[in-house]
């Protein structure tokens, strides 16, 4: 940990105007700037739309309905979405993964059978190359399945080619963890042009230097746990995998804050057998704040009710979604800031 002391402060609430057509929870959202103003693109599966919010006014400025069927259809419900601008939207669905231009029509339909593009981190577009995280179609019962599996796809929309990066760490090839661990999270550091990758079963973070195509390893464990033991029993199906995941520790979503040059990494502690039998599947969640060298500044517990995939970083701080399912008039976020301890 670093020597300087900090506090993690709940600074404000952000209530975005909504109605019955806007879902109170999403895992597909991203912040962007338009004329120096912060805007939030928010995917709502209620009407298959992307809502554009102005952060200052908290009002919807526009809505883009995505067709479900037909030549320009994207199917039901986005698994991942990134709104770059009104002419460039990336949407991944259960039907196919498409790099799209919805102003006129779907411009690309990129179909890949070996993996599912998942939500949890906005896509990164660098020139013609789009980086997005995936869950590979492999058999997680066998560690050897992870030997050549990758966690991130690089889609070249111009050449219609696919590159795989982010091979699963060695820990996945030594033990069985199940399907819930067979994925990754990442954050893009635009200052250094690096992708930082987090795996659920690994305390380390992995920095991928995009320019030089090199990977380096950096220790970043939780204060509550470090390595995560693999299952002592075979994981034969989805139920076994879910049970192991709920009873075990895991590392989660990762976000980069370019304004404060820090990383936010979620970690979850497994529940116990008694709670599992009572069908209490809530893991205890904490948030690690790491400096630019991945040294822990602080780790704080996250109360129940927050959604770790419904987050974004803005000029004012880190926003974490806290859906209120009884109030359809607003989408609710809490704004947290890292402040020097007094």
C-alpha positions, 0 to 999 in steps of 0.5 A: 500500500502507499504511505499517503492516506486517503478517504473514499467519499460519497460526494453526490447522487446523479439522478438521470431522467427516465420513464417506463421505456428506460430500464433502471439497470444496464451493463451497456453504458459509456461516457463520451464528450461532445463539444466538451460536454459529458454525455452518457450513452445508456442501453435500455433493453426495454425498447432496445434503445440507446439513450443519450444523456447530458450529465449536467442537465440529467435529461435525455438529449436523444434516443436511438432505437435499434431494430430487432429484426430485418436487414439492420436488426441486432436481435434482442438485448445488447450484450455489449455496446459502445457509442462512439458518436452518432455515426459509429456504434458498436453493438454485440448481441446474441445474434451476431457481433456488428460494427454499425452505422445506424444513421444509414444502415448496419455497415458491418456484420462480423460473425465469430463462432469461437467466442461470445462478446460480453458486457462489462467494459466499453469497447476501444476503437483505435483507428480501424481496430476495435478491442472488446472482451470475450468469453471463449467457447471452450469446455471449462471442465478441463484446464487444457481448454484454456491453453490457447484461449484468449480473452480479448478480440481485436476486430479489424473492421476494414480488413474484416480480420480477427486477432486474439490477445490476452491469453488466460493466465497459468492459474487457469491451466493448473486447476478447474474454476468453471464457466463463471471464471472463464472471462476477463475485464479490462480498462483502457489507459489512453495516456499510455495506450495500454490495455489493463486486463483483470481475470476473475481467478487471478490477483495479478493485473496484466498490462498489454502495450498496444504499440509494441504488442507486449504483456507484463504482469503486475501484482494487485491482490485484495487486502482480503484475499490473494490467490484463489484455490481451484475447485477440489471437485470436478465441475460438471455443469452450470449448476456446479460452476455457479455454486463454486463461484458463489462460494469462492473469492473472485476479482471483477470489473476494472476501470481506469480514471484518467483524471486522477490516474488511478484504477478501480478494481472490484473484488468479491468474497465468497459466501458460506455453505449455510447462506448458499443453502438458504439461496442467499447468493450475494457475495461481499464486494469491495473496491480496490483503488490502485495508483498508476503503478498498481499499488493499492491506495485504499480498499473499501467495502461496497454495500449491497445494492450497487451494480459493479458493471453499471459504472463510469468515470467522469471529471468529478469522480467514479459513478456507481449504479444503484438501481431503484426498481420502485421508481421508474422516473430516474436512473440512479448513480452515486458519485464517489471521490478519492480525497486526501484524509484530513 
